[in-house]
Amino acid sequence: MKRFALYNRPVIEQAPLQVYYSALIFAPEMSMVRRQFEDQMPWWVQRLSKVQNHWGGALQTLEGHSDWVNAVAFSPDGKLLASASGDGTVRLWDAATGAALQTLEGHSLSVNAVAFSPDGKQLASASGDCTVRLWDAATGAVLQTLKVNAVITKLSFSRDGSYLDTDRGVIDTASLSPTVVLPQPTVLRGIFVMEQWIAYGIENVLWLPSEFRATCVAVRGNTVVLGHASGHVSIFQFKM
């Protein structure tokens, strides 16, 4: 049950009733929880793709980014995890539970690197938009925006936290500049696959674990076909 809860934490937080749908459908075929509650599988999913027989080595998948994760970093006390992504955001996670704590928005291009200050109170991020941002690790507020004349891909704080050492040299942290607000995502309609969901109309009906996310999609009637980067193809048929 612990593996079941950890693995399905993202969808349980977003849509608790998916514990009876996606969580059961994608649980390993030989897992005790699936065998115990197999009679609770949703009747309207008439065809299921094969899943693994047993739980794998991965304990959790932390979800939220919509593009490549370029860098990750632990806070000095190991309680926080920061991730930098091509979607232009930095996310802060509870390292023990995997819960999403903060989404730091402001960069206009891919975030390439991230690092905590020695005391864990600040977080630095470097982006393809030629800026380095300093954030309050507790609140997610922007403290400074440093404009540089290069794209930085690696950075770290000095031992005393007074400067940043990067792959393009040392930079000071004295200059201030305003923040930038990112646009909000649009909402799609119809029967389709959007990131981690199969949706019907305006309703999300089936959450997809990370290994079932599609690189390509085909829909015909009530049948949805997903192509995966692994080379596998999954087929789902719905009675809607």
C-alpha positions as CSV (number, residue, x, y, z in Angstrom):
1,M,0.0,0.0,0.0
2,K,2.9,2.4,0.7
3,R,4.3,1.8,-2.8
4,F,0.8,2.2,-4.2
5,A,0.3,5.5,-2.4
6,L,3.7,6.9,-3.3
7,Y,3.6,5.9,-6.9
8,N,0.1,7.4,-7.4
9,R,0.6,10.5,-5.2
10,P,0.4,13.0,-8.0
11,V,-3.0,11.9,-9.3
12,I,-4.4,11.3,-5.8
13,E,-3.6,14.9,-4.9
14,Q,-5.1,16.3,-8.1
15,A,-8.2,14.0,-8.5
16,P,-8.7,11.6,-5.5
17,L,-11.3,9.4,-7.2
18,Q,-8.6,8.3,-9.7
19,V,-7.4,6.0,-6.9
20,Y,-10.3,3.7,-8.2
21,Y,-9.4,4.2,-11.8
22,S,-5.9,5.1,-13.0
23,A,-4.2,3.9,-9.7
24,L,-5.7,0.4,-10.0
25,I,-5.4,0.2,-13.8
26,F,-1.6,0.9,-13.7
27,A,-0.8,-1.0,-10.6
28,P,1.5,-4.0,-11.3
29,E,-0.6,-7.1,-12.3
30,M,0.8,-9.2,-9.4
31,S,0.7,-6.5,-6.7
32,M,-1.5,-7.4,-3.7
33,V,-3.5,-4.2,-4.0
34,R,-4.5,-4.8,-7.6
35,R,-5.4,-8.5,-6.9
36,Q,-7.4,-7.5,-3.8
37,F,-9.4,-4.8,-5.6
38,E,-9.5,-6.1,-9.1
39,D,-13.3,-6.3,-9.0
40,Q,-13.3,-2.5,-8.5
41,M,-11.8,-1.8,-11.9
42,P,-13.8,0.7,-14.0
43,W,-16.3,-1.2,-16.1
44,W,-16.2,1.4,-18.9
45,V,-12.5,0.7,-19.8
46,Q,-13.1,-2.4,-22.0
47,R,-9.5,-3.0,-23.0
48,L,-6.4,-2.5,-20.9
49,S,-2.7,-2.4,-22.0
50,K,-0.3,-4.8,-20.2
51,V,1.6,-3.4,-17.2
52,Q,4.6,-4.7,-15.3
53,N,4.1,-7.7,-13.1
54,H,5.8,-6.3,-10.0
55,W,6.8,-2.9,-8.5
56,G,10.0,-1.5,-10.0
57,G,12.9,0.2,-8.2
58,A,11.6,3.7,-8.5
59,L,9.8,4.9,-5.4
60,Q,8.3,8.1,-6.7
61,T,7.9,10.2,-9.8
62,L,7.7,14.0,-9.1
63,E,5.4,15.5,-11.6
64,G,4.7,19.0,-12.7
65,H,7.2,20.2,-15.3
66,S,6.0,20.2,-18.9
67,D,9.5,20.0,-20.5
68,W,12.9,18.4,-19.9
69,V,14.4,18.6,-16.4
70,N,17.9,20.1,-16.9
71,A,19.2,20.2,-13.3
72,V,18.3,19.1,-9.7
73,A,19.8,20.1,-6.3
74,F,19.2,19.2,-2.7
75,S,19.1,21.8,0.0
76,P,22.0,21.6,2.5
77,D,19.8,19.9,5.1
78,G,18.5,17.4,2.5
79,K,14.8,18.4,3.2
80,L,14.2,20.2,-0.1
81,L,14.8,19.3,-3.7
82,A,14.9,21.9,-6.5
83,S,14.4,21.0,-10.2
84,A,15.1,23.3,-13.1
85,S,13.3,22.7,-16.4
86,G,13.0,23.7,-20.0
87,D,9.5,24.9,-19.3
88,G,11.1,28.0,-17.7
89,T,10.2,27.2,-14.1
90,V,12.0,26.0,-11.0
91,R,10.1,23.7,-8.7
92,L,10.6,23.0,-5.0
93,W,9.7,19.6,-3.6
94,D,9.6,18.0,-0.1
95,A,12.4,15.5,-0.4
96,A,10.8,13.1,2.1
97,T,7.2,12.9,0.6
98,G,7.6,14.2,-2.9
99,A,5.0,16.9,-2.4
100,A,5.2,20.0,-4.6
101,L,5.9,23.0,-2.4
102,Q,6.6,25.9,-4.8
103,T,6.7,26.7,-8.5
104,L,9.1,29.6,-9.2
105,E,8.1,31.4,-12.3
106,G,9.9,34.4,-14.0
107,H,12.5,33.1,-16.5
108,S,11.4,33.5,-20.1
109,L,13.5,30.6,-21.4
110,S,14.8,27.2,-20.3
111,V,16.3,27.0,-16.8
112,N,19.6,25.3,-17.0
113,A,21.0,25.2,-13.5
114,V,19.9,25.6,-9.9
115,A,21.7,25.7,-6.6
116,F,21.0,26.4,-2.9
117,S,22.9,28.8,-0.7
118,P,25.0,27.3,2.1
119,D,22.4,28.3,4.7
120,G,19.5,26.9,2.5
121,K,17.6,30.2,2.6
122,Q,18.2,31.2,-1.0
123,L,18.0,29.4,-4.3
124,A,19.8,30.5,-7.5
125,S,18.7,29.7,-11.0
126,A,20.4,30.3,-14.4
127,S,18.4,30.5,-17.6
128,G,18.8,30.7,-21.4
129,D,17.3,34.2,-21.1
130,C,20.8,35.4,-19.9
131,T,19.6,36.0,-16.3
132,V,20.4,34.5,-13.0
133,R,17.6,34.7,-10.4
134,L,17.9,34.6,-6.6
135,W,14.8,33.3,-4.8
136,D,13.7,33.0,-1.2
137,A,13.6,29.2,-0.7
138,A,10.9,29.5,2.0
139,T,8.4,31.7,0.2
140,G,9.3,31.4,-3.5
141,A,9.6,35.2,-3.8
142,V,12.2,36.7,-6.3
143,L,15.0,38.5,-4.4
144,Q,17.2,39.5,-7.3
145,T,17.4,39.2,-11.0
146,L,21.0,39.4,-12.3
147,K,21.4,40.3,-16.0
148,V,24.5,38.6,-17.5
149,N,25.9,38.6,-21.1
150,A,26.0,34.8,-21.4
151,V,24.0,31.7,-21.1
152,I,25.1,30.0,-17.8
153,T,24.7,26.2,-17.6
154,K,26.4,25.6,-14.2
155,L,26.4,27.6,-11.0
156,S,27.1,27.2,-7.3
157,F,27.3,29.5,-4.2
158,S,30.6,30.3,-2.6
159,R,31.1,28.9,0.9
160,D,30.0,32.1,2.6
161,G,27.2,32.7,0.1
162,S,28.6,36.1,-1.0
163,Y,29.0,35.3,-4.7
164,L,28.1,32.8,-7.4
165,D,30.7,30.7,-9.2
166,T,29.5,29.7,-12.7
167,D,30.9,28.1,-15.9
168,R,31.3,31.6,-17.3
169,G,33.1,33.1,-14.3
170,V,32.3,34.6,-11.0
171,I,29.3,37.1,-10.8
172,D,28.3,39.4,-8.0
173,T,24.8,39.5,-6.7
174,A,24.3,43.3,-6.1
175,S,22.1,44.3,-9.1
176,L,18.3,44.3,-8.9
177,S,15.8,44.1,-11.7
178,P,12.0,43.5,-12.0
179,T,10.4,40.1,-12.5
180,V,8.6,38.8,-15.6
181,V,5.2,37.1,-15.5
182,L,4.8,34.0,-17.6
183,P,1.6,33.5,-19.6
184,Q,-1.0,31.0,-18.4
185,P,-1.5,27.7,-20.3
186,T,-4.5,27.2,-22.6
187,V,-7.3,24.6,-22.1
188,L,-7.9,22.0,-24.8
189,R,-11.3,20.4,-25.6
190,G,-12.6,17.1,-27.2
191,I,-11.3,13.6,-26.7
192,F,-7.5,13.9,-26.6
193,V,-4.4,13.3,-24.6
194,M,-3.0,16.3,-22.8
195,E,0.3,15.7,-20.9
196,Q,-0.6,13.2,-18.2
197,W,-4.4,12.9,-18.9
198,I,-6.8,11.3,-21.3
199,A,-9.7,13.6,-21.4
200,Y,-13.3,13.4,-22.8
201,G,-15.0,16.7,-23.5
202,I,-13.8,19.0,-20.7
203,E,-13.4,16.2,-18.1
204,N,-10.1,14.5,-17.3
205,V,-11.0,10.8,-17.1
206,L,-7.8,8.8,-16.9
207,W,-4.4,9.8,-15.5
208,L,-1.3,8.4,-17.2
209,P,1.8,7.4,-15.2
210,S,5.1,8.8,-16.5
211,E,6.0,5.7,-18.4
212,F,2.7,5.8,-20.3
213,R,3.1,9.4,-21.4
214,A,2.8,9.6,-25.2
215,T,5.2,10.9,-27.8
216,C,2.4,10.5,-30.4
217,V,-1.4,9.9,-30.2
218,A,-4.1,8.5,-32.5
219,V,-7.8,8.6,-31.7
220,R,-10.5,6.7,-33.6
221,G,-14.0,6.6,-32.2
222,N,-13.6,5.6,-28.5
223,T,-10.2,4.0,-29.0
224,V,-7.0,5.9,-28.0
225,V,-3.6,4.7,-29.2
226,L,-0.4,6.0,-27.5
227,G,3.1,5.7,-28.9
228,H,5.9,5.9,-26.3
229,A,9.6,6.8,-26.4
230,S,10.4,3.3,-25.3
231,G,9.1,1.9,-28.5
232,H,5.9,0.4,-27.0
233,V,2.4,1.2,-28.1
234,S,-0.6,1.3,-25.7
235,I,-4.2,0.9,-26.8
236,F,-7.2,1.9,-24.7
237,Q,-10.9,1.6,-25.6
238,F,-13.6,3.5,-23.7
239,K,-17.3,3.2,-23.5
240,M,-18.4,6.8,-23.0
